Amino acid sequence: MSLLVTNQTLGDERSVTVVGEVDVSNANELRSALDEALASNATAIRVDLGQVPYIDSTGIGVLVGAARRAEEANATLVVCNPQRNVARVLSLLGVGEELGVDL
């Protein structure tokens, strides 16, 4: 399955919408979109995973890395609308709080 990642500016916020499965084969696409959002000097970045049925450890690593870079830039990164199975994986790995998971 291919991955579609879109970036949208909403005032001082940046919205990153992800559609499709995130795995090792396409995690660089997500990383690039998050890097672009961070480079925009947004104060908040919302990553909408509502249309992501699966994410592997590589994709989760990309999200955690982006959250840490956002914190260093005095910005926030929040993962919102994760599907139940994605939210469960984030919780089991203990990264839900770090990613500001918004259910």
Buried (B, 14 or more C-beta within 10 A) or exposed (E): EEBEBEBEEEEEBBBBBBBBBBBEEBBEBBBEBBBEBBEBEBEBBBBBBEEBBBBBEBBBBBBBEBBEBBEEBEBBBBBBBBBEEBBEBBBEEEBBEBBBBEE
